[in-house]
Amino acid sequence: MKQFEIDSDKNFYHITTVLICLGIILLASLALLVRYVVQVNEQHATDSAVTQADLYNNAYFSNKILHGVTVSGCDVGGMTVQEAKKHLSGNVNYNIQLSEIEIEFEDKSWILDKDVLNLTVDVEYAAQQAFNVGRFGDEETRKKQLETLDAGGNVDISATIIKEPQTVMNALKDIKKEVDIKKVDATVTFAFNNGPQYAYTDEKTGRSLNVQKAYDDLCQLVKVEEKTAKYTLELDVVEPDVKRADIEKEYSLVGSFATTLSVSSKAGRVQNIKTALLSLDGRVWMPGETFSFNQWVGERTIENGFGLGVFINEDQAYDEVVGGGICQVSTTIYYCSLLCGANSVGRNAPIEIIERRPHTWPSVYVGKGLDATVSWPHSDLKLFNNSQTPYFLHTSFDKKGSLYYVNVEIYGVPLPNEAKIAIETEVIEEIQPGEPEYIIDKDNKYNLAPGAQKAINEARTGYTVNVYQIWTEKGKEPVKSLITVSKYDPVKLKIYVGATPET
């Protein structure tokens, strides 16, 4: 019994040893197999790289036409351009069979006869074009040509060419006028009549003939050995830029703001404000469009309905000019845009502030840092619609008691998450004007007696003002961000002194 146990232990040991050895052999074999596969793949990659390098060198550093290139069926691969010209001169068929091409599209057709086509055989041109295969042209074409040649295929160049390309191009342009259909964008109009009203039109898809592509196709077609060749036009589909589904949304009031002026204000100022408001009321402000106050309101002239109003002249004093006073309109629009989320460029705001300048000194009808001066044609208020949907402007002019109201409302898609926006300002610096500035009136600008004095403006304190925008979204903490920093330089009191006549 004991001897049997000893023999069993020996057998188990031998079997275990054999299995371990077999496992080692198997692992070693797998390792060798993996190494072999890796080496084969590496060699294949190397061979492929060498092949690609050869193709590249042949294409760009050889003076010979690539193998597989033919001209009207004649093999010119491996030849120089001069060798190909000589070879083609004795082998290309100069008897052109084609006399017309019939172009078809839907129920229409056009004939390009031999007078229009004016075909000829040009072996010199064909040899050069054969050399260009795989070397010149757009990247996609070159890549396709090289892949065809690498796969053992042929790229054929026609020795028959159109002698006067412009004649054929002109014929194709005439056809284009007949077959093209212009795309039509969807539109939306806006009016305010006891509330906002929107009206829409549908978009229409267009089509367009690519004249250059059609000409290139004809250049390939002229090599056929037939009397008449047919060519069917393929027109590109032209999608409209604006589709009704993109602009037909649930719109509501996004922001509104009003400024006031006294009913005793000068008639010209009131007239200018009314004229500017009228030109802006009902405007549709499309996505990707820049609101330009100067462009939308237009030049301030008597013919355009503007009168004399106040403005700040070069002496930093009030004066009168045609269109003066409409800065109150641009300011009201600017503040309203801030309530709609307007912010600096790059802040991913629904409205981006492209251009805005403060006045020489703060305005009386709005807080410091919140004004926007305009003048034709230099200073402008420009705001970019950075959202995906339109905005709609409703502007109006009302009288209540002793005040006129300049009203601006902006309608559009509501701000996300029922957001509300508030504006906060902070004066961070006050700058005193300093001592008065005395100016000798050498040009007798103010018709002063010698030594007489005339103050032509008021001394004004300068300010630096930060403007903050506070977003409050439902269920979130308010977010406060700095929008702009406005600087109003101090204005010294200017006193002109009558000049003493020279003796």
KOLZAKOL-572049 format. One record per residue (C-alpha): residue number from 1; residue in one letter; x, y, z. Coordinates in steps of 0.5 Angstrom, whole numbers, plus 500, padded with zeros to 3 digits. Layout:
BEGIN
ATOM   n res  c1  c2  c3
ATOM NUM   A   X   Y   Z
...
# end
This chain:
BEGIN
ATOM   n res  c1  c2  c3
ATOM   1   M 500 500 500
ATOM   2   K 506 505 502
ATOM   3   Q 509 503 495
ATOM   4   F 503 505 491
ATOM   5   E 502 511 495
ATOM   6   I 510 513 493
ATOM   7   D 509 511 486
ATOM   8   S 502 515 485
ATOM   9   D 506 521 488
ATOM  10   K 512 520 483
ATOM  11   N 506 520 477
ATOM  12   F 503 526 479
ATOM  13   Y 510 530 480
ATOM  14   H 512 527 472
ATOM  15   I 505 529 470
ATOM  16   T 505 536 473
ATOM  17   T 512 537 470
ATOM  18   V 510 535 463
ATOM  19   L 504 540 464
ATOM  20   I 508 546 466
ATOM  21   C 513 544 460
ATOM  22   L 508 544 455
ATOM  23   G 505 551 458
ATOM  24   I 512 554 457
ATOM  25   I 513 551 450
ATOM  26   L 506 554 449
ATOM  27   L 507 561 451
ATOM  28   A 514 561 448
ATOM  29   S 510 559 441
ATOM  30   L 505 565 442
ATOM  31   A 510 570 444
ATOM  32   L 514 568 437
ATOM  33   L 508 568 433
ATOM  34   V 506 575 436
ATOM  35   R 513 577 435
ATOM  36   Y 512 575 428
ATOM  37   V 506 578 426
ATOM  38   V 509 585 429
ATOM  39   Q 515 584 425
ATOM  40   V 510 582 418
ATOM  41   N 506 589 420
ATOM  42   E 512 593 421
ATOM  43   Q 515 590 414
ATOM  44   H 508 592 411
ATOM  45   A 508 599 414
ATOM  46   T 515 600 411
ATOM  47   D 514 597 404
ATOM  48   S 507 601 404
ATOM  49   A 511 608 406
ATOM  50   V 517 606 401
ATOM  51   T 511 605 396
ATOM  52   Q 508 612 398
ATOM  53   A 515 615 398
ATOM  54   D 516 613 391
ATOM  55   L 510 615 389
ATOM  56   Y 511 622 392
ATOM  57   N 518 622 389
ATOM  58   N 515 620 382
ATOM  59   A 510 625 382
ATOM  60   Y 514 631 385
ATOM  61   F 521 630 383
ATOM  62   S 521 626 376
ATOM  63   N 521 630 370
ATOM  64   K 517 624 367
ATOM  65   I 509 623 366
ATOM  66   L 507 618 371
ATOM  67   H 506 611 369
ATOM  68   G 498 609 367
ATOM  69   V 497 616 364
ATOM  70   T 494 616 357
ATOM  71   V 492 621 352
ATOM  72   S 486 620 347
ATOM  73   G 488 612 349
ATOM  74   C 496 613 347
ATOM  75   D 500 611 353
ATOM  76   V 505 616 355
ATOM  77   G 507 614 362
ATOM  78   G 514 614 363
ATOM  79   M 516 619 358
ATOM  80   T 518 627 359
ATOM  81   V 513 632 356
ATOM  82   Q 518 633 350
ATOM  83   E 518 625 348
ATOM  84   A 510 625 349
ATOM  85   K 509 631 344
ATOM  86   K 513 627 339
ATOM  87   H 510 620 340
ATOM  88   L 503 623 340
ATOM  89   S 504 627 334
ATOM  90   G 505 621 330
ATOM  91   N 499 617 334
ATOM  92   V 494 621 335
ATOM  93   N 488 621 331
ATOM  94   Y 487 628 328
ATOM  95   N 480 627 325
ATOM  96   I 475 630 330
ATOM  97   Q 469 626 329
ATOM  98   L 464 630 334
ATOM  99   S 460 636 331
ATOM 100   E 455 638 336
ATOM 101   I 453 637 343
ATOM 102   E 446 637 345
ATOM 103   I 445 639 353
ATOM 104   E 439 637 356
ATOM 105   F 435 639 362
ATOM 106   E 428 637 364
ATOM 107   D 424 638 358
ATOM 108   K 429 643 355
ATOM 109   S 435 642 350
ATOM 110   W 440 646 347
ATOM 111   I 445 645 341
ATOM 112   L 453 647 342
ATOM 113   D 455 646 334
ATOM 114   K 462 646 331
ATOM 115   D 462 653 331
ATOM 116   V 461 654 338
ATOM 117   L 465 648 340
ATOM 118   N 471 650 335
ATOM 119   L 475 643 337
ATOM 120   T 482 642 335
ATOM 121   V 487 637 337
ATOM 122   D 493 640 341
ATOM 123   V 498 635 343
ATOM 124   E 503 640 346
ATOM 125   Y 497 642 351
ATOM 126   A 495 634 352
ATOM 127   A 502 632 353
ATOM 128   Q 503 638 359
ATOM 129   Q 496 636 362
ATOM 130   A 499 629 362
ATOM 131   F 505 631 366
ATOM 132   N 500 635 371
ATOM 133   V 496 629 373
ATOM 134   G 497 627 380
ATOM 135   R 502 634 381
ATOM 136   F 497 640 380
ATOM 137   G 490 641 381
ATOM 138   D 486 641 387
ATOM 139   E 488 636 393
ATOM 140   E 482 632 392
ATOM 141   T 483 631 384
ATOM 142   R 490 629 385
ATOM 143   K 489 624 391
ATOM 144   K 484 621 386
ATOM 145   Q 488 620 380
ATOM 146   L 494 618 384
ATOM 147   E 490 612 387
ATOM 148   T 487 610 381
ATOM 149   L 494 610 378
ATOM 150   D 497 606 384
ATOM 151   A 491 601 383
ATOM 152   G 494 600 376
ATOM 153   G 488 604 373
ATOM 154   N 489 609 367
ATOM 155   V 488 617 367
ATOM 156   D 486 619 360
ATOM 157   I 487 626 357
ATOM 158   S 484 628 351
ATOM 159   A 488 631 346
ATOM 160   T 482 634 343
ATOM 161   I 480 641 346
ATOM 162   I 476 647 346
ATOM 163   K 480 652 342
ATOM 164   E 476 658 345
ATOM 165   P 474 656 352
ATOM 166   Q 470 663 353
ATOM 167   T 465 662 347
ATOM 168   V 463 655 350
ATOM 169   M 463 659 357
ATOM 170   N 458 664 355
ATOM 171   A 454 659 352
ATOM 172   L 453 656 359
ATOM 173   K 452 662 362
ATOM 174   D 446 663 358
ATOM 175   I 443 657 359
ATOM 176   K 445 658 367
ATOM 177   K 440 664 366
ATOM 178   E 434 660 364
ATOM 179   V 435 654 369
ATOM 180   D 437 657 375
ATOM 181   I 432 659 380
ATOM 182   K 434 663 386
ATOM 183   K 433 661 393
ATOM 184   V 428 665 397
ATOM 185   D 429 666 405
ATOM 186   A 423 665 410
ATOM 187   T 421 672 412
ATOM 188   V 418 675 418
ATOM 189   T 415 682 419
ATOM 190   F 413 685 426
ATOM 191   A 408 690 427
ATOM 192   F 405 693 434
ATOM 193   N 397 694 434
ATOM 194   N 395 693 441
ATOM 195   G 400 688 442
ATOM 196   P 406 685 438
ATOM 197   Q 403 681 431
ATOM 198   Y 408 677 427
ATOM 199   A 407 675 420
ATOM 200   Y 411 670 416
ATOM 201   T 413 667 409
ATOM 202   D 415 661 407
ATOM 203   E 422 659 404
ATOM 204   K 424 656 397
ATOM 205   T 429 652 395
ATOM 206   G 433 654 389
ATOM 207   R 438 651 384
ATOM 208   S 444 653 381
ATOM 209   L 448 651 375
ATOM 210   N 456 650 376
ATOM 211   V 458 653 370
ATOM 212   Q 466 651 371
ATOM 213   K 464 644 373
ATOM 214   A 459 643 366
ATOM 215   Y 465 646 362
ATOM 216   D 470 641 365
ATOM 217   D 465 636 364
ATOM 218   L 464 638 356
ATOM 219   C 472 638 356
ATOM 220   Q 472 631 357
ATOM 221   L 466 629 353
ATOM 222   V 469 632 346
ATOM 223   K 474 626 346
ATOM 224   V 468 621 344
ATOM 225   E 468 619 337
ATOM 226   E 461 620 335
ATOM 227   K 458 626 331
ATOM 228   T 453 628 337
ATOM 229   A 454 627 344
ATOM 230   K 449 628 349
ATOM 231   Y 450 632 356
ATOM 232   T 445 632 362
ATOM 233   L 446 638 366
ATOM 234   E 446 637 374
ATOM 235   L 444 643 378
ATOM 236   D 446 644 385
ATOM 237   V 441 645 390
ATOM 238   V 441 652 394
ATOM 239   E 438 651 401
ATOM 240   P 435 658 403
ATOM 241   D 439 661 409
ATOM 242   V 433 662 413
ATOM 243   K 427 657 414
ATOM 244   R 420 659 417
ATOM 245   A 422 653 422
ATOM 246   D 428 657 425
ATOM 247   I 424 664 426
ATOM 248   E 417 662 427
ATOM 249   K 417 662 435
ATOM 250   E 414 663 441
ATOM 251   Y 416 671 442
ATOM 252   S 415 675 448
ATOM 253   L 417 682 451
ATOM 254   V 425 681 453
ATOM 255   G 426 688 455
ATOM 256   S 423 695 456
ATOM 257   F 426 702 458
ATOM 258   A 424 709 457
ATOM 259   T 427 716 458
ATOM 260   T 424 722 459
ATOM 261   L 424 730 457
ATOM 262   S 420 736 459
ATOM 263   V 415 738 454
ATOM 264   S 418 745 454
ATOM 265   S 424 742 450
ATOM 266   K 425 745 444
ATOM 267   A 421 743 438
ATOM 268   G 427 741 434
ATOM 269   R 429 736 439
ATOM 270   V 422 733 440
ATOM 271   Q 422 733 432
ATOM 272   N 428 729 432
ATOM 273   I 427 724 437
ATOM 274   K 420 722 434
ATOM 275   T 423 722 427
ATOM 276   A 428 717 429
ATOM 277   L 423 713 433
ATOM 278   L 419 712 427
ATOM 279   S 425 710 423
ATOM 280   L 426 704 428
ATOM 281   D 419 702 430
ATOM 282   G 417 695 427
ATOM 283   R 424 693 425
ATOM 284   V 426 686 425
ATOM 285   W 433 685 427
ATOM 286   M 435 678 424
ATOM 287   P 440 673 427
ATOM 288   G 447 675 425
ATOM 289   E 445 682 424
ATOM 290   T 448 688 426
ATOM 291   F 444 693 429
ATOM 292   S 447 700 427
ATOM 293   F 443 706 429
ATOM 294   N 446 711 424
ATOM 295   Q 445 706 418
ATOM 296   W 438 704 421
ATOM 297   V 436 711 422
ATOM 298   G 440 714 416
ATOM 299   E 443 721 415
ATOM 300   R 440 727 419
ATOM 301   T 438 732 414
ATOM 302   I 432 736 413
ATOM 303   E 430 732 407
ATOM 304   N 430 726 412
ATOM 305   G 425 729 417
ATOM 306   F 430 732 422
ATOM 307   G 430 739 425
ATOM 308   L 435 743 429
ATOM 309   G 437 740 436
ATOM 310   V 442 741 441
ATOM 311   F 449 737 441
ATOM 312   I 456 738 444
ATOM 313   N 461 742 440
ATOM 314   E 468 742 439
ATOM 315   D 468 748 445
ATOM 316   Q 465 743 450
ATOM 317   A 459 747 450
ATOM 318   Y 452 746 447
ATOM 319   D 450 748 440
ATOM 320   E 445 747 435
ATOM 321   V 445 742 429
ATOM 322   V 440 738 425
ATOM 323   G 439 732 428
ATOM 324   G 441 734 435
ATOM 325   G 438 730 441
ATOM 326   I 437 724 438
ATOM 327   C 442 721 442
ATOM 328   Q 437 720 447
ATOM 329   V 434 715 443
ATOM 330   S 440 711 442
ATOM 331   T 441 711 449
ATOM 332   T 434 708 451
ATOM 333   I 436 703 446
ATOM 334   Y 442 701 449
ATOM 335   Y 440 701 456
ATOM 336   C 434 696 453
ATOM 337   S 439 692 450
ATOM 338   L 443 691 457
ATOM 339   L 436 689 460
ATOM 340   C 436 683 454
ATOM 341   G 443 681 456
ATOM 342   A 447 685 452
ATOM 343   N 455 684 454
ATOM 344   S 462 685 451
ATOM 345   V 464 681 445
ATOM 346   G 466 674 447
ATOM 347   R 462 674 453
ATOM 348   N 457 669 449
ATOM 349   A 451 674 450
ATOM 350   P 445 674 446
ATOM 351   I 447 681 444
ATOM 352   E 454 683 443
ATOM 353   I 456 690 444
ATOM 354   I 460 692 438
ATOM 355   E 461 700 438
ATOM 356   R 458 704 444
ATOM 357   R 461 711 446
ATOM 358   P 459 715 452
ATOM 359   H 458 723 451
ATOM 360   T 463 728 453
ATOM 361   W 459 728 460
ATOM 362   P 454 724 463
ATOM 363   S 447 725 460
ATOM 364   V 441 728 465
ATOM 365   Y 436 723 462
ATOM 366   V 440 716 464
ATOM 367   G 445 714 470
ATOM 368   K 452 715 469
ATOM 369   G 455 710 464
ATOM 370   L 449 708 461
ATOM 371   D 449 713 455
ATOM 372   A 451 712 448
ATOM 373   T 452 718 444
ATOM 374   V 451 718 436
ATOM 375   S 453 722 430
ATOM 376   W 453 722 423
ATOM 377   P 457 719 420
ATOM 378   H 462 717 425
ATOM 379   S 460 715 432
ATOM 380   D 455 710 432
ATOM 381   L 451 705 436
ATOM 382   K 452 698 434
ATOM 383   L 449 691 437
ATOM 384   F 450 684 434
ATOM 385   N 444 679 434
ATOM 386   N 448 673 437
ATOM 387   S 442 669 438
ATOM 388   Q 439 664 434
ATOM 389   T 432 668 433
ATOM 390   P 430 675 431
ATOM 391   Y 429 681 435
ATOM 392   F 423 686 434
ATOM 393   L 423 693 436
ATOM 394   H 417 697 438
ATOM 395   T 419 704 439
ATOM 396   S 414 710 441
ATOM 397   F 413 717 444
ATOM 398   D 408 719 449
ATOM 399   K 406 725 453
ATOM 400   K 404 724 460
ATOM 401   G 403 730 464
ATOM 402   S 409 735 464
ATOM 403   L 414 730 461
ATOM 404   Y 415 726 454
ATOM 405   Y 417 719 454
ATOM 406   V 421 715 449
ATOM 407   N 419 708 450
ATOM 408   V 423 702 447
ATOM 409   E 421 695 447
ATOM 410   I 425 689 445
ATOM 411   Y 421 682 443
ATOM 412   G 424 676 442
ATOM 413   V 425 669 445
ATOM 414   P 425 669 453
ATOM 415   L 432 669 456
ATOM 416   P 433 662 459
ATOM 417   N 431 659 465
ATOM 418   E 426 665 466
ATOM 419   A 432 670 467
ATOM 420   K 431 677 470
ATOM 421   I 437 682 469
ATOM 422   A 438 688 473
ATOM 423   I 443 694 472
ATOM 424   E 448 697 477
ATOM 425   T 453 702 476
ATOM 426   E 459 705 481
ATOM 427   V 462 711 481
ATOM 428   I 469 709 482
ATOM 429   E 473 716 481
ATOM 430   E 471 723 481
ATOM 431   I 476 728 477
ATOM 432   Q 475 736 479
ATOM 433   P 475 740 473
ATOM 434   G 481 745 476
ATOM 435   E 482 752 474
ATOM 436   P 478 756 469
ATOM 437   E 482 756 462
ATOM 438   Y 483 763 459
ATOM 439   I 483 763 451
ATOM 440   I 485 770 447
ATOM 441   D 480 770 442
ATOM 442   K 485 772 436
ATOM 443   D 480 770 431
ATOM 444   N 474 775 434
ATOM 445   K 470 768 434
ATOM 446   Y 465 771 439
ATOM 447   N 466 779 437
ATOM 448   L 469 781 444
ATOM 449   A 471 788 446
ATOM 450   P 479 788 448
ATOM 451   G 479 785 455
ATOM 452   A 472 783 455
ATOM 453   Q 471 776 457
ATOM 454   K 466 771 455
ATOM 455   A 464 764 459
ATOM 456   I 462 759 453
ATOM 457   N 461 753 457
ATOM 458   E 460 750 464
ATOM 459   A 465 747 468
ATOM 460   R 464 739 469
ATOM 461   T 466 734 474
ATOM 462   G 469 728 471
ATOM 463   Y 468 721 472
ATOM 464   T 470 714 472
ATOM 465   V 464 709 472
ATOM 466   N 463 701 472
ATOM 467   V 457 698 469
ATOM 468   Y 455 691 472
ATOM 469   Q 449 687 469
ATOM 470   I 446 682 474
ATOM 471   W 443 676 472
ATOM 472   T 438 672 476
ATOM 473   E 436 665 474
ATOM 474   K 430 661 477
ATOM 475   G 433 657 482
ATOM 476   K 440 660 482
ATOM 477   E 444 665 485
ATOM 478   P 445 672 482
ATOM 479   V 451 673 477
ATOM 480   K 454 680 477
ATOM 481   S 459 681 472
ATOM 482   L 462 688 469
ATOM 483   I 460 690 462
ATOM 484   T 463 697 461
ATOM 485   V 468 702 464
ATOM 486   S 466 709 462
ATOM 487   K 470 715 463
ATOM 488   Y 468 722 462
ATOM 489   D 474 727 462
ATOM 490   P 473 733 467
ATOM 491   V 471 740 463
ATOM 492   K 474 746 465
ATOM 493   L 471 753 464
ATOM 494   K 473 756 458
ATOM 495   I 473 764 458
ATOM 496   Y 475 767 452
ATOM 497   V 478 774 452
ATOM 498   G 477 779 447
ATOM 499   A 484 781 444
ATOM 500   T 488 787 444
ATOM 501   P 489 790 437
ATOM 502   E 496 790 434
ATOM 503   T 498 797 434
# end
